[in-house]
Structure formats: C-alpha cells, structure tokens
C-alpha cells in the first residue's frame, strides 16, 4: 500500500482548471519530485494535499485514511508537514523559537499543566528544546539558535523552514521549491540533507523543484504537470527524455541539457 495515494484530483478556480484528474502514488522510502512549467498546478496540488483547498473531485488517502475535508492542522497531526514557496518564518522570533512553534501539534500538556507549571509541562518543554536543538544541528544552523530568523541568509531561512516542518514529526515531508535562491554549493548540500532525512526522520519526501540538477540527483520518481494535467511519470532518466516533457518546457532542449549537467 502506498503511503500517499491521489486519485483523479481536480480543482477549478472560476474559469481556470488548475488541476485535472491528477493521480499519483508516493511510496515509503521514496524521494519524489513534482515538476512542470510555471502555472502548471504544482503548488495548487500541495495546497490541496494539505487542506488549504478542497478538491472538486477525487480522493486523497494517507496511510489508507481519507484526507479530503480535513483541516490543515489535522493533516499536520496525521503526519504530513510542508514548507512554502514563499518563506513563511516568524522574522522577529529566534531560530530556536521558530522550530519550537512547529512542535505545537505534538505537545500534549493541558492548560492545567501549563498554568500550574506541572512536572509534565516542564518535562515536555525540556524534550521539545532538546529535539529543536537536534533539528537545528541537522539543518546546519548550529550557533544561530538565538538569532532572529530575519537575520539569516536566504539559504539559511530555507533550512530553518525545513527544520520547523520536521519539528511536527512528519512521515511525509512536502517541500515547495526548497533550493530556490540557493547557489550550486548550497543546493548540493541540501540534496545531501534530503537523503539523510530518509528513514530516520521521514518516510517519504515529495518536492516541487525547478533546479533540474537537484531533481535528477535525488529523485526516485518524477511526476510532471502541465496545465494542471499529469503528462509523465517515471524514473528521472526516462522523464527527462520524454518528448511530452521537453515540449512542455517551451519545446527547447535547455531543460534536457540542464538536467544532464
């Protein structure tokens, strides 16, 4: 059984058909990429997966449980966490506090525990901080814990978003253009992080990515959208040679050449 199953997902905004009968499976142990030209429907699919939009048609099942109609916080609690295309950190909060915010769905202290500062509350706070420091180290931000998020470089902010998403202890991690704005060295380093996450921290990763070197370097499977429809799926080497995919990227050979570098 697939970890995540999408069956015939469709979403329309007025006269725009943003998604049309999109189906895919994400298996445990898989790093999958979702690619396509701008406006292809990639972020709309992420927003539908995470409850920000409700599909007009189709079924979304995570570990055999339907997610359709669930609120975003419930989907996070079920084991799916994400980052956003546009960074959404709390700029005037510290790196540590940004990561701690991501743990809110996993903390089980009651209001009584909090008001009475019970042993359970203090034990939970201590464990949360220990976990936050672990994720900060994992994402290469050690030593920056007490700095405001807005003081980090763009690439570091991307890493902090990943740390915050991991704080919710997801089984499936959704990353929306995680290497955007990074140079080649930073992107290469992040590719290593994706591989390190598998198994120990997450069961699967699905990423939207325009950097084809990243897509080809980390993906077990690539799904391609164009105008809201899925036009190709398969291993990276097969997808990058698919005539439909090349045509979707303006009919040029640039995408293929970049993917081979």
C-alpha positions, 0 to 999 in steps of 0.5 A: 500500500502506498503511503500517499495515494491521489486519485483523479484530483481536480480543482477549478478556480472560476474559469481556470482548471488548475488541476485535472484528474491528477493521480499519483502514488508516493511510496515509503522510502521514496524521494519524489519530485513534482515538476512542470512549467510555471502555472502548471498546478504544482503548488495548487496540488500541495495546497490541496494535499494539505487542506488549504483547498478542497478538491472538486473531485477525487480522493486523497488517502494517507496511510489508507485514511481519507484526507479530503475535508480535513483541516490543515492542522489535522493533516499536520497531526496525521503526519504530513508537514510542508514548507512554502514557496514563499518563506513563511518564518516568524522574522522577529522570533529566534531560530530556536523559537521558530522550530519550537512553534512547529512542535505545537501539534505534538505537545500534549500538556493541558492548560492545567499543566501549563498554568500550574507549571506541572512536572509534565509541562516542564518535562515536555518543554525540556524534550521539545528544546532538546529535539529543536536543538537536534533539528537545528544541528541537522539543518546546519544552523548550529550557533544561530539558535538565538538569532532572529530568523530575519537575520539569516541568509536566504539559504539559511531561512530555507533550512530553518523552514525545513527544520520547523516542518520536521519539528511536527514529526512528519512521515511525509515531508512536502517541500515547495521549491526548497533550493530556490535562491540557493547557489550550486554549493548550497543546493548540493548540500541540501540534496545531501540533507534530503537523503539523510532525512530518509528513514530516520526522520521521514518516510517519504519526501515529495518536492516541487523543484525547478533546479533540474540538477537537484531533481535528477540527483535525488529523485526516485520518481518524477511526476510532471504537470502541465496545465494542471494535467499529469503528462509523465511519470517515471524514473528521472532518466526516462522523464527527462527524455520524454518528448511530452516533457521537453515540449512542455518546457517551451519545446527547447532542449535547455531543460534536457541539457540542464538536467544532464549537467 
